[in-house]
Amino acid sequence: MGDAMRSPGAKGGPRAAVHVFFSGIVQGVFFRAHTRREAVRLGLVGWVRNLEDGRVEAWAEGDRSAVEQLLEYCSADIPTARVEHVDFDWMAPTGELRSFEVVD
């Protein structure tokens, strides 16, 4: 399949999606902005948002290795945050998303 036929985020590997919840010090510390920047850098599509209970929820899809890299980055490498717990499920990619956005 040529590059023009690939959906956003495709790098040639198997596609995957993850639905994830982060808890700890993850709001008010630019967690969503860092997540979006890294997801875009990795070629992923999806979204990230704050929840009223203090957690951050995200959906990311694209190349499975890139999704795994995003999970690792968000779990440990965001310098202003302290992630205490990550709860995630692997899902089937929707193929409907075209960008990675911070949503309300």
C-alpha positions, 0 to 999 in steps of 0.5 A: 500500500502506498503512503497516499493510501495510509491513514494518519499515523500509519508507519507501516507496522500493525495498527493499534489503539489504546484507551487510557486513564492517568492518575496522580499529578496530571492536571494543571501541569501541561500534561495534555499539551505534552501528550499531544506534542508527543503523539503528533511527533509519533504520528498518532491520532486521537485525543486527550482530556481532563476528567472532573475526578482529577484524572486524564483520559486519552485515546491514541491510535496508529502504529502499535510501537508508536502507541507503546512509546506514547504510553511510556512517555506519558507514564514517566517522561513528562517533567511537570507531572507525577503519574501514579497509576495508568489504567489502559485497554488495547482497542481496535483502531477506529480509523476515523480520527485525522489528528491528535487534539486536546478536547474539553 
